[in-house]
Amino acid sequence: MQSNKLRMAIRATAAVAAFGVVAQAQAFSFTAGDVEADIYGYARLNASYDIDDNIADAGQSGSFGSITGSGNDGHFGMSAVQSRLGVTAKNSDGVTFNVEGDFYGGVSGGEFRLRHAYGSYNGILAGQTWSNYNSFVGNTPTLDFNGAAGLAGYQARAAQIRYTTGGFSVSAEDPKSSGISDNKDTMPAVTARFEGASDALSFAFSGLVKQNAYENATNDDTSMGFAGFAAAKFQVSDMISIQGNVNYTDGANAYLYLSGGADAQLDGTDLDNISGLGGTLGTSISLGNGRSVNLVYGMTEIDVDANTAEETRSNVFANYMWTPVRNVMMGVEYQYWKTETKGGDSEDANRIMFAAQYNF
């Protein structure tokens, strides 16, 4: 067995994590026997000031469900619950492992929450990680952990079995449902995705099929739901990129990010699918010396019947981010959030957010 060694390794990645920016990390790396492992993560402070409604969640990110138009304005808060810790490892047989969590759990945050827990070998992955019906290709960085409405696919983790070859992957996943009374899951959600790049263009396409079902003491019914998205990023120059996505759902609005829409509704005893549409469009501008400006608009629209039902959600983010040294990111962001019913009644909220993140 090799003797244990502790060394610092530079990991030069930059990734947008669903619900926030992960400026890359240095990791503590070590070797034990035939296993090479990295311990990584970050400590992060978020601070927000809600000019209108207090729509901050446990981590000070915005929430559509908290927009009420109450006029109870002027709320400040700070939180460090987004802070994260993870371990990755690989052995000599090529088996890789990842376990990661943060402290976003619990009603008010502070409880450890499992994000990733999976193993992978020879293209076969089993465990919990990002849904295969998901892509970060078209995402624009935001300080807000929740980010823009309508991002590509299910912007969270799901228990799954996945097979990947090249840029193509398929999976069977724990199904996600929304707004169906007496819901029951009868089969996994099945997904397929392809990601690729050509010169300055990066792109992703994905599709999903799931079964909706309900059953109570007297009635039951099923319907098939599906969803599909396309995402892309175009590098206009060394300084400027434009990115975005479009996502359509029919009976699968749990996979339309931040829409809040139900998958289906009862028409008598029949289960009828509800459709939805969403998307984002953003730009990122590098100012040099670790500085950047990002602007993104996101929206979702659900095909509701009642004039009083919430039909659309939209938000806008404009931020300035600064990385003075490799392991530190700071930024400030303006946010605008809006909801509107089918009948045209609307509520909105303005807020400002600051973040400081220290990676290891």
Beta strands, then each sheet from edge to edge (+ up, - down):
strand 1: 5-10
strand 2: 15-17
strand 3: 20-22
strand 4: 26-32
strand 5: 35-50
strand 6: 75-79
strand 7: 84-91
strand 8: 96-105
strand 9: 111-121
strand 10: 124-130
strand 11: 157-165
strand 12: 168-173
strand 13: 189-198
strand 14: 201-215
strand 15: 220-235
strand 16: 240-250
strand 17: 264-267
strand 18: 270-273
strand 19: 275-288
strand 20: 291-302
strand 21: 310-322
strand 22: 328-341
strand 23: 346-359
sheet 1: 1+ 4- 5+ 6-
sheet 2: 1+ 4- 5+ 7- 8+ 9- 10+ 11- 12+ 13- 14+ 15- 16+ 19- 20+ 21- 22+ 23-
sheet 3: 2+ 3-
sheet 4: 17+ 18-
end
